[in-house]
Amino acid sequence: MSKNGLTKGQLEIIVEAVLKEQQKQDNKKKEHKKDWRLRNTKMLLKNYHLLQKHCNEITEDLEAFEEVIFDPEELNLRSLMKYKAKTKKMLDYFDNSWGSYQSYCKNRGSVYSRRCDVLYKLYISPNEFTKIKIAELYNMDERTVRRDEKKALEELSVFLFGIDSLSDLEQLIL
């Protein structure tokens, strides 16, 4: 028996239980991080048109407002322009990444092009498309549209977030 009244066996059981719980928590954190990237990609796509409208009213001299330091005591035009500048830069980055993704898909073949087109029709196109309507256009099942959307979101996440979007590097090797 140890000083605290527990046997060596009891201590080993406690340590093992603590280590298992820690491993569970670590796994949850990894999954949450992966979900965050995909959720951010989908959120960007879902709000693409709103972000564009937000940026459309930015004046040509936007760069003049980029370095303004936000003073919480004084919410003014300069600080608001700073937020618009950040949004514009983020949207420009997304548009560049989207263009790269489109080129990648075009060069990979019809399945990749279809996936890219599914994302375009669902989120970016000025016309509204439902998954059912897309399935009819491609003469395929709606579940295929959902699988294409999911796979395309994962691929686009790599273009947006780079290596950080890959949840398991071992899968790349296998």
Disulfide bonds with the S-S distance in Angstrom:
none
